[in-house]
Amino acid sequence: MWRHLNRLLLWSVFSSVTCGKAVLDCEAMNTNEFPSPCLDSKTNVVMKGQNVSMFCSHKNKSLQITYSLFRHKTHLGTQNGKGEPAIFNLSITEAHESGPYKCKAQVYSCSKYSRDFNFTIVDPVTAPVLNIMVIQTETHRHITLHCLSVNGSLPINYTFFEKHIAISPAISKYDRESAEFKLTRKNPGEEEEYRCEAKNRLPDYAAYSQTVTMPSTGGDSCPFCLKLLLPGLLLLLLVIILMLAFWILPKYKARKAMRNNVPRDCGDTAVEVGIYANIHGKQAKEGSVPEVGSRPCVSTAQDEAEHSQELQYATPVFQEVAPREQEACDSYKPGYVYSELNF
């Protein structure tokens, strides 16, 4: 019985001493050996769906420390460590998961909390579009480069490259507008390749435009200029051809109709009288044949070779001639009078 009481007394004394020592050790650690832990991550800028690692560490490397991670008041996990930081792996999928986060370090009954840690969620940039404007002279090219990414959290930094070499500093844009960079080059003998890079605060993430190739000028020639002007020249040539077609075709039809309507005789000449009969009787009444004279009628016609020809028409004058015996023949019929036709 006494033996049992002695053990109980010893245990109570030992417990009180241990608790007192723990209290004394906690007070000592609060002042010297047990400062607040540190909570950190490789980056505080993330995009939705990104996996992150958070590190909770303590300056005291000799103590066995229990680390606990909290988001707001939600407990996310606990790890024990000595001399090494505790690593917590998370996935940021929603905006409310950006923080704040806290880490608690505990030794015995002593505990300390870290400062709040928050993530910043940004939208990644999309592939930018590179546009090039060129002013060509005999010896130089004056080039203006424009680069724009239509998506991504601002600000966005743009950098221009010739092949794989950066030719501009980072140009920051705080509004959704394109970055501009101007340069002058002598007319090269080889092709030039340009592209641009778009990057915001999201680390280890950048988007690049497609490479734009500018052909060599080959000396004083300007094939790039010709490529730019060729569509316009073709359109201008087509317009000229259509204008000429609509202008020449009516004239051609008018000339063709004029050739087809050229008169074959003179309208004032009595050529419609096909047969002159009883000439002798008419002239006998009049006594003598007057000298009527020819009435020339001039008409102009064109042949197939477009050469002008003049045709002259005259009025015939008939005179009586005595019949000759040698003119009689089997087909001769009395009662007909023949006359000479003079012009």
QUIZIKA-V590258 format. One record per residue. N is the residue number from 1. PSI is psi in degrees with one decimal (none if undefined). Layout:
N;PSI, N;PSI
This chain:
1;-50.2, 2;-34.0, 3;-41.0, 4;-40.1, 5;-37.9, 6;-41.4, 7;-41.6, 8;-39.5, 9;-43.7, 10;-40.8, 11;-37.9, 12;-40.1, 13;-43.0, 14;-39.1, 15;-41.0, 16;-38.0, 17;-42.3, 18;-44.0, 19;-41.0, 20;-39.5, 21;-38.5, 22;-39.3, 23;-43.0, 24;-41.4, 25;-39.1, 26;-40.7, 27;-38.9, 28;-40.6, 29;-32.9, 30;-32.3, 31;-31.8, 32;-57.0, 33;-7.2, 34;73.6, 35;179.1, 36;145.9, 37;172.4, 38;129.9, 39;127.8, 40;169.4, 41;162.9, 42;-31.0, 43;149.5, 44;5.3, 45;120.7, 46;166.1, 47;161.1, 48;136.8, 49;1.2, 50;141.3, 51;136.3, 52;160.2, 53;132.6, 54;139.2, 55;124.5, 56;120.2, 57;166.4, 58;148.7, 59;-28.1, 60;112.9, 61;-3.2, 62;-13.9, 63;146.5, 64;111.1, 65;141.8, 66;121.8, 67;135.0, 68;140.2, 69;135.6, 70;144.3, 71;118.3, 72;-115.8, 73;10.6, 74;125.9, 75;125.9, 76;-23.9, 77;162.2, 78;139.0, 79;150.3, 80;141.3, 81;156.5, 82;111.1, 83;-15.3, 84;145.9, 85;151.8, 86;136.5, 87;126.0, 88;123.6, 89;128.6, 90;167.1, 91;124.4, 92;106.1, 93;-23.7, 94;162.6, 95;-35.2, 96;-12.1, 97;5.2, 98;-13.3, 99;-173.9, 100;153.1, 101;147.9, 102;150.7, 103;135.1, 104;128.5, 105;130.0, 106;134.0, 107;120.0, 108;-123.3, 109;4.0, 110;133.7, 111;146.2, 112;150.6, 113;147.4, 114;174.5, 115;161.2, 116;145.4, 117;131.7, 118;145.0, 119;151.5, 120;121.2, 121;126.7, 122;157.9, 123;133.9, 124;153.1, 125;152.7, 126;169.6, 127;124.4, 128;166.7, 129;129.1, 130;126.2, 131;143.2, 132;132.0, 133;134.0, 134;132.7, 135;114.0, 136;130.2, 137;-175.8, 138;-30.8, 139;-17.3, 140;160.2, 141;128.2, 142;109.2, 143;134.8, 144;122.8, 145;134.2, 146;132.6, 147;133.4, 148;132.0, 149;122.8, 150;-12.1, 151;157.2, 152;145.6, 153;140.0, 154;155.5, 155;160.2, 156;134.4, 157;129.4, 158;138.1, 159;135.5, 160;142.2, 161;143.6, 162;112.2, 163;-115.1, 164;15.7, 165;129.0, 166;130.4, 167;2.5, 168;155.7, 169;172.0, 170;125.1, 171;113.1, 172;135.2, 173;121.1, 174;-5.3, 175;164.8, 176;77.1, 177;156.9, 178;148.5, 179;144.9, 180;139.0, 181;130.9, 182;143.9, 183;161.5, 184;133.9, 185;143.1, 186;153.3, 187;112.5, 188;162.5, 189;1.6, 190;170.3, 191;151.7, 192;138.3, 193;130.3, 194;148.6, 195;169.0, 196;158.0, 197;137.6, 198;133.4, 199;134.8, 200;-155.6, 201;-11.3, 202;116.8, 203;153.2, 204;30.0, 205;125.0, 206;153.1, 207;144.3, 208;146.4, 209;169.1, 210;150.2, 211;131.4, 212;123.0, 213;129.8, 214;122.2, 215;159.8, 216;152.4, 217;-19.3, 218;44.2, 219;-124.6, 220;-7.7, 221;168.8, 222;72.0, 223;-31.6, 224;-39.6, 225;-40.4, 226;-38.1, 227;-36.5, 228;-34.8, 229;-16.3, 230;-45.3, 231;-40.1, 232;-38.9, 233;-40.5, 234;-40.8, 235;-41.8, 236;-40.5, 237;-39.8, 238;-41.9, 239;-41.7, 240;-42.0, 241;-42.8, 242;-38.7, 243;-42.9, 244;-39.3, 245;-45.2, 246;-20.6, 247;-37.0, 248;-37.0, 249;-46.1, 250;-37.4, 251;-38.2, 252;-42.9, 253;-38.3, 254;-42.0, 255;-38.6, 256;-41.0, 257;-34.3, 258;-40.1, 259;-37.0, 260;-21.1, 261;18.2, 262;129.8, 263;141.6, 264;-14.4, 265;178.3, 266;135.1, 267;-24.9, 268;-6.7, 269;138.1, 270;57.3, 271;-12.3, 272;-18.5, 273;101.4, 274;-32.5, 275;125.9, 276;113.3, 277;157.2, 278;40.7, 279;-38.1, 280;-44.4, 281;-41.7, 282;-41.2, 283;-30.3, 284;-39.4, 285;-38.1, 286;-10.7, 287;-56.2, 288;160.2, 289;114.8, 290;154.8, 291;94.0, 292;-38.3, 293;153.4, 294;140.6, 295;96.9, 296;140.3, 297;120.9, 298;131.4, 299;141.9, 300;133.7, 301;164.3, 302;139.7, 303;-172.2, 304;-24.7, 305;12.5, 306;24.6, 307;137.5, 308;139.4, 309;142.9, 310;128.2, 311;127.4, 312;136.2, 313;147.7, 314;155.9, 315;123.3, 316;150.4, 317;125.3, 318;137.4, 319;145.9, 320;139.3, 321;136.0, 322;142.3, 323;146.6, 324;147.7, 325;-37.8, 326;-12.4, 327;-14.8, 328;141.5, 329;179.6, 330;-31.2, 331;4.9, 332;136.3, 333;124.1, 334;151.2, 335;-11.7, 336;141.7, 337;129.7, 338;144.7, 339;159.3, 340;146.3, 341;114.4, 342;143.7, 343;none
